[in-house]
């Protein structure tokens, strides 16, 4: 009986490695795959990415709109004729149109008629205006050749000589102000974007150190038994890359939906004077292919920053462990 028991025990011992080979144990990851801190970090990254994409979209919209304004303004000049008692406005408009059209570099000169003038004033003064009862200036739109503009000084002199009530505005002051405003807005937007990305980096640093603090004993044992810092840092980098990409994709998708909804809403807006003014100022609120490409780049940048930040944090942390060990 004793011999039978010994033989059974020996057979069981011999079959144990075979069972272990058949059912290998899966190595537990250094970083817990799912925990409360990881979910909170995904939410923080998603919010930061969403705000960063909105900021980038706003900057793109302002830049594109400002470029459109600048191009349109550079192609036109305006002759304004102020009314006066006993003044023949229609004859003055015809004279100003003739003088402007005769200058080299002027492609065309068109009088803004009474109906168009009423439509321009309708958003502020309401409908049913009577221009004869109001001292409203009348306009002549001069389309110029941007490659070879006319001599504006000579044009002003010719207009003053024949139509003293006329003034020429070449919009240079407005162009300079527009460029300054657009540059300031873009600078502020880029600064906000940098601050948001910096806040994301700091969040990842805190999350990485928190994850390492929770697994401090495991990391120290792995490190001291010969695990390279590159291996440990790679585990954290891989974990936080997935975490960062999840949050960044969620935030980028939410921002894209917002842009699409605003573009659809502006394109469906009714043809009202207020809508015309908004369209003239901001277009149709579409950021275009450049804006959507920027959203994709922000998502990739956030994911890359998350992975790189966690890697550098782990390497720095392991360096501190080595320093403490040598000092001890």
C-alpha positions as CSV (number, residue, x, y, z in Angstrom):
1,X,0.0,0.0,0.0
2,X,2.9,2.3,0.9
3,X,4.5,1.6,-2.4
4,X,1.2,2.3,-4.3
5,X,0.9,5.7,-2.5
6,X,4.5,6.6,-3.3
7,X,4.0,5.7,-6.9
8,X,0.8,7.9,-7.1
9,X,2.6,10.8,-5.4
10,X,5.5,10.5,-7.8
11,X,3.1,10.4,-10.8
12,X,1.3,13.5,-9.6
13,X,4.6,15.3,-9.1
14,X,5.7,14.4,-12.6
15,X,2.3,15.5,-14.1
16,X,2.3,18.9,-12.3
17,X,4.8,20.6,-14.7
18,X,2.7,19.2,-17.6
19,X,-0.5,20.8,-16.2
20,X,1.4,24.1,-15.6
21,X,2.5,24.1,-19.2
22,X,-1.0,23.3,-20.4
23,X,-2.5,26.2,-18.3
24,X,0.1,29.0,-18.1
25,X,-0.6,31.8,-15.7
26,X,-1.1,35.2,-17.2
27,X,1.3,37.7,-15.8
28,X,-0.5,40.5,-14.0
29,X,0.2,44.0,-15.4
30,X,2.3,46.4,-13.4
31,X,-0.3,49.2,-13.8
32,X,-3.9,48.2,-12.9
33,X,-5.9,48.2,-16.2
34,X,-9.0,49.8,-14.7
35,X,-9.5,51.8,-11.6
36,X,-11.2,55.0,-10.4
37,X,-8.1,57.1,-11.0
38,X,-7.8,55.8,-14.5
39,X,-11.4,56.6,-15.3
40,X,-11.1,60.1,-13.9
41,X,-8.0,60.7,-15.9
42,X,-9.8,59.7,-19.1
43,X,-12.5,62.2,-18.3
44,X,-10.0,64.9,-17.6
45,X,-8.1,64.3,-20.8
46,X,-11.4,64.2,-22.8
47,X,-12.5,67.6,-21.3
48,X,-9.1,69.1,-22.0
49,X,-9.0,67.8,-25.6
50,X,-12.6,69.0,-26.2
51,X,-11.7,72.5,-25.0
52,X,-8.4,72.5,-26.9
53,X,-10.2,71.5,-30.1
54,X,-12.8,74.2,-29.6
55,X,-10.1,76.8,-29.1
56,X,-8.3,75.6,-32.2
57,X,-11.5,75.7,-34.2
58,X,-12.3,79.3,-33.0
59,X,-8.7,80.4,-33.9
60,X,-9.1,78.8,-37.4
61,X,-12.5,80.5,-37.9
62,X,-11.2,83.9,-36.9
63,X,-8.0,83.5,-39.0
64,X,-10.0,82.4,-42.1
65,X,-12.6,85.1,-41.7
66,X,-10.0,87.8,-41.2
67,X,-8.2,86.6,-44.4
68,X,-11.5,86.8,-46.3
69,X,-12.3,90.2,-44.9
70,X,-8.8,91.5,-45.8
71,X,-9.0,90.2,-49.3
72,X,-12.5,91.7,-49.9
73,X,-11.6,95.0,-48.4
74,X,-8.4,95.2,-50.4
75,X,-10.4,94.9,-53.6
76,X,-12.9,97.7,-52.8
77,X,-13.0,101.4,-51.9
78,X,-16.0,103.4,-51.0
79,X,-17.1,106.9,-52.0
80,X,-19.4,108.4,-49.4
81,X,-21.6,111.4,-50.3
82,X,-23.2,113.3,-47.5
83,X,-26.6,114.9,-48.2
84,X,-27.2,118.7,-47.8
85,X,-30.1,121.0,-48.2
86,X,-30.8,121.7,-51.9
87,X,-28.2,119.2,-52.9
88,X,-28.9,117.0,-55.9
89,X,-27.8,113.6,-54.6
90,X,-28.5,111.6,-57.7
91,X,-26.4,113.9,-59.9
92,X,-23.6,113.8,-57.4
93,X,-23.6,110.0,-57.4
94,X,-23.5,109.9,-61.2
95,X,-20.6,112.4,-61.2
96,X,-18.6,110.4,-58.6
97,X,-19.2,107.2,-60.4
98,X,-17.9,108.7,-63.7
99,X,-14.8,110.2,-62.1
100,X,-13.9,106.9,-60.3
101,X,-14.5,104.7,-63.3
102,X,-12.2,106.9,-65.4
103,X,-9.1,106.2,-63.2
104,X,-6.6,103.6,-64.2
105,X,-6.7,100.6,-61.8
106,X,-10.4,100.9,-61.2
107,X,-12.3,97.9,-62.5
108,X,-15.8,99.3,-61.9
109,X,-17.8,101.8,-60.0
110,X,-21.4,101.1,-58.9
111,X,-23.9,103.3,-57.1
112,X,-25.6,101.7,-54.2
113,X,-29.3,102.4,-55.0
114,X,-32.0,103.4,-52.6
115,X,-33.4,99.9,-52.1
116,X,-29.9,98.5,-51.3
117,X,-29.3,101.4,-48.9
118,X,-32.5,100.7,-47.1
119,X,-31.6,97.0,-46.7
120,X,-28.2,98.0,-45.3
121,X,-29.9,100.1,-42.6
122,X,-32.8,97.8,-41.8
123,X,-31.1,95.8,-39.1
124,X,-30.5,99.0,-37.0
125,X,-33.4,101.3,-38.0
126,X,-36.1,98.8,-38.9
127,X,-38.2,98.4,-42.0
128,X,-40.2,101.1,-43.9
129,X,-37.4,103.7,-44.0
130,X,-37.8,106.9,-46.1
131,X,-34.4,108.2,-47.1
132,X,-35.8,111.6,-48.0
133,X,-36.7,112.1,-44.3
134,X,-33.3,111.1,-43.0
135,X,-29.8,112.6,-43.7
136,X,-28.4,109.3,-44.8
137,X,-25.2,109.3,-46.9
138,X,-25.2,107.5,-50.2
139,X,-22.4,105.2,-51.4
140,X,-20.5,104.4,-54.6
141,X,-18.6,101.1,-54.5
142,X,-15.3,101.2,-56.3
143,X,-13.8,97.9,-57.3
144,X,-10.1,98.1,-57.7
145,X,-7.4,96.0,-59.2
146,X,-5.3,94.6,-56.2
147,X,-2.3,94.1,-58.5
148,X,-2.4,97.7,-59.8
149,X,-4.4,99.9,-57.5
150,X,-5.3,103.5,-58.6
151,X,-3.7,106.7,-57.2
152,X,-6.0,107.3,-54.3
153,X,-4.6,110.8,-53.6
154,X,-5.4,111.9,-57.2
155,X,-8.8,110.3,-57.0
156,X,-9.6,112.2,-53.8
157,X,-8.4,115.5,-55.4
158,X,-10.6,114.9,-58.4
159,X,-13.7,114.1,-56.3
160,X,-13.2,117.1,-54.0
161,X,-13.0,119.4,-57.0
162,X,-16.3,118.3,-58.6
163,X,-18.2,116.8,-55.6
164,X,-17.2,118.7,-52.4
165,X,-19.6,116.5,-50.4
166,X,-17.8,113.3,-51.4
167,X,-15.1,111.5,-49.3
168,X,-13.1,108.5,-50.4
169,X,-12.3,105.7,-48.0
170,X,-9.8,103.1,-49.2
171,X,-10.2,101.1,-46.0
172,X,-6.5,101.0,-45.2
173,X,-7.2,101.9,-41.5
174,X,-9.7,99.1,-41.2
175,X,-7.4,96.6,-42.8
176,X,-4.6,97.5,-40.3
177,X,-7.0,97.2,-37.4
178,X,-8.4,93.9,-38.8
179,X,-4.9,92.4,-39.1
180,X,-4.0,93.6,-35.6
181,X,-7.3,92.2,-34.1
182,X,-6.9,88.8,-35.9
183,X,-3.2,88.5,-34.8
184,X,-4.2,89.3,-31.2
185,X,-7.0,86.7,-31.2
186,X,-4.8,84.0,-32.7
187,X,-2.1,84.7,-30.2
188,X,-4.6,84.5,-27.3
189,X,-6.1,81.3,-28.7
190,X,-2.7,79.7,-29.1
191,X,-1.7,80.7,-25.5
192,X,-5.0,79.1,-24.2
193,X,-4.2,76.0,-26.2
194,X,-0.7,75.7,-24.7
195,X,-2.1,76.2,-21.2
196,X,-4.7,73.4,-21.7
197,X,-2.0,71.0,-23.0
198,X,0.2,72.0,-20.0
199,X,-2.7,71.2,-17.6
200,X,-3.1,67.8,-19.4
201,X,0.6,67.1,-18.9
202,X,0.4,67.9,-15.2
203,X,-2.6,65.7,-14.8
204,X,-0.8,62.8,-16.4
205,X,2.3,63.4,-14.1
206,X,0.1,63.2,-11.0
207,X,-1.8,60.2,-12.3
208,X,1.5,58.4,-13.2
209,X,3.0,59.1,-9.8
210,X,-0.2,57.9,-8.1
211,X,-0.2,54.7,-10.1
212,X,3.5,54.1,-9.2
213,X,2.9,54.9,-5.5
214,X,0.1,52.3,-5.4
215,X,2.5,49.7,-6.9
216,X,5.7,51.0,-5.3
217,X,6.8,47.6,-3.7
218,X,6.3,45.7,-7.0
219,X,8.3,48.3,-9.0
220,X,11.2,48.3,-6.5
221,X,11.4,44.5,-6.5
222,X,11.3,44.4,-10.3
223,X,13.9,47.1,-10.5
224,X,16.3,45.6,-8.0
225,X,16.1,42.0,-9.4
226,X,17.2,43.3,-12.8
227,X,14.2,44.7,-14.7
228,X,15.4,47.5,-16.8
229,X,14.0,51.0,-16.4
230,X,13.0,50.8,-20.1
231,X,10.8,47.8,-19.5
232,X,9.0,49.3,-16.5
233,X,8.6,52.7,-18.3
234,X,7.3,50.9,-21.3
235,X,4.6,49.3,-19.3
236,X,3.5,52.7,-17.9
237,X,3.9,54.3,-21.3
238,X,1.7,51.7,-23.0
239,X,-1.0,52.0,-20.3
240,X,-1.2,55.8,-20.4
241,X,-1.0,55.9,-24.2
242,X,-4.2,53.9,-24.3
243,X,-5.7,56.0,-21.6
244,X,-4.7,59.2,-23.3
245,X,-6.0,58.1,-26.7
246,X,-9.4,57.1,-25.2
247,X,-9.9,60.5,-23.6
248,X,-8.5,62.4,-26.6
249,X,-10.7,60.5,-29.1
250,X,-13.7,61.2,-27.0
251,X,-13.0,64.9,-26.6
252,X,-12.1,65.2,-30.3
253,X,-15.3,63.5,-31.4
254,X,-17.4,65.7,-29.2
255,X,-15.7,68.8,-30.6
256,X,-16.2,67.6,-34.2
257,X,-19.9,67.0,-33.5
258,X,-20.2,70.6,-32.1
259,X,-18.5,72.0,-35.2
260,X,-20.8,70.0,-37.5
261,X,-23.9,71.1,-35.6
262,X,-22.9,74.8,-35.8
263,X,-22.1,74.6,-39.5
264,X,-25.5,72.9,-40.2
265,X,-27.3,75.4,-38.1
266,X,-25.7,78.4,-39.8
267,X,-26.4,77.0,-43.2
268,X,-30.1,76.4,-42.3
269,X,-30.5,79.9,-40.9
270,X,-33.2,82.0,-42.4
271,X,-32.4,84.8,-44.8
272,X,-33.0,87.7,-42.4
273,X,-31.0,90.9,-42.1
274,X,-29.5,89.7,-38.8
275,X,-28.5,86.5,-40.5
276,X,-27.0,88.4,-43.4
277,X,-24.9,90.5,-40.9
278,X,-23.7,87.3,-39.0
279,X,-22.8,85.6,-42.3
280,X,-20.9,88.7,-43.4
281,X,-18.9,88.7,-40.2
282,X,-18.3,85.0,-39.6
283,X,-19.2,83.2,-42.8
284,X,-21.2,80.0,-42.2
285,X,-19.4,79.0,-39.0
286,X,-17.5,76.2,-40.9
287,X,-13.9,75.5,-39.9
288,X,-13.2,73.7,-43.1
289,X,-10.7,70.8,-43.8
290,X,-7.9,72.7,-42.1
291,X,-9.9,72.9,-38.8
292,X,-10.8,69.2,-38.9
293,X,-7.2,68.3,-39.6
294,X,-6.2,70.4,-36.6
295,X,-8.7,68.5,-34.4
296,X,-7.0,65.2,-35.5
297,X,-3.6,66.7,-34.8
298,X,-4.7,67.8,-31.3
299,X,-6.0,64.3,-30.6
300,X,-2.7,62.7,-31.7
301,X,-0.7,65.3,-29.8
302,X,-2.6,64.7,-26.5
303,X,-2.1,60.9,-26.9
304,X,1.6,61.4,-27.6
305,X,2.1,63.9,-24.7
306,X,0.3,61.5,-22.3
307,X,2.6,58.6,-23.3
308,X,5.8,60.7,-23.3
309,X,4.9,62.4,-20.0
310,X,4.3,59.0,-18.2
311,X,7.6,57.6,-19.6
312,X,9.7,60.6,-18.4
313,X,7.9,60.5,-15.0
314,X,8.7,56.8,-14.5
315,X,12.3,57.2,-15.5
316,X,12.7,60.1,-13.1
317,X,11.0,58.0,-10.4
318,X,13.3,55.1,-10.9
319,X,16.3,57.4,-10.8
320,X,15.1,58.7,-7.4
321,X,14.9,55.0,-6.2
322,X,18.4,54.4,-7.3
323,X,19.6,57.5,-5.6
324,X,17.9,56.6,-2.3
325,X,19.4,53.0,-2.6
326,X,22.9,54.3,-3.0
327,X,22.5,56.8,-0.2
328,X,21.2,54.0,2.1
